[in-house]
Amino acid sequence: MVPLLAATLIGTGWMLWLLPFGRCPQCDQCQAEKVATERAEAQVSRLYGIPLCPACGRHHGREEGHWR
C-alpha cells in the first residue's frame, strides 16, 4: 500500500511540474506577474530618483539602453 501511495505522490508531483504556469506570455497569470514586476520596478525607480525616460516612458538610467 505504501509503495502505491508513494508512486501516486511522485506521479502527481511530476504532472504538476509539467504544467505551463509562468512560462507563456498570453495567459492571465503571466500577464498579471509581468504587470506586478513592472509596477515594482517603477516604485523602486521613483524611490531612488531615476527619472522617467521621455523616449520610451519607462524608468531607467542613462547608461542603460531602451528595453523595447
N, C-alpha and C positions, 0 to 999 in steps of 0.2 A: 504494500500500500504506500509506503514512504517513497520508494523509487518512482511510482506513478505520479505522486504529487510533486516530486522534485522535477520530473520531466515536464509536467504541465506548467510549473512555475518558470522553468527555463525557456520553454517554448513561448509562453506569454511575454516574457521579457524580451525575447528576440523579436517577436512580432511588433511590439511597441517601439523597439529601436528602429525598425524599418519604416515607421510612419514618417511622412514628409513634413512634420511640423518644423517651421522656421527655415525652410530651405527654398520655398517658392516665392517669387515676387508678387504673385497675384492674390493670394489668399488674404482674408481679413486679419488673421493673426500676424502675418508678416508685415502687412501694411501698418497695423497698429504699433508693432515693435519699431518699425522704421520712423514713424512719426514721433514716438516717445524718445527715441535716440536723438533725433534732430532737435526736439524741444529741450532735452537735457544739454546738448551741445550749445544751443543758443543761450540758455541760462548761465552756463559756465562762462561763455564768451562775454556776456554782459557783466558778469561778476568781476572778471579780470580786465574789463575795459577794452576788449578787442572790438574795433569799430565794424559797422555793417558795410560790406562792400557794395558800392553803387553799381558795379557791373553785373554781379550775379545775385545779389540780395541775400548773401549768407555772411556769417561771421567767420573771418579767417585772417591770419596775419599777412603782412605784406610779402613775406618771403614764401608763402605758400601759393601754389597755383590755384586756378579755378577748378572745382570738382565736377562741373557739368560739361 
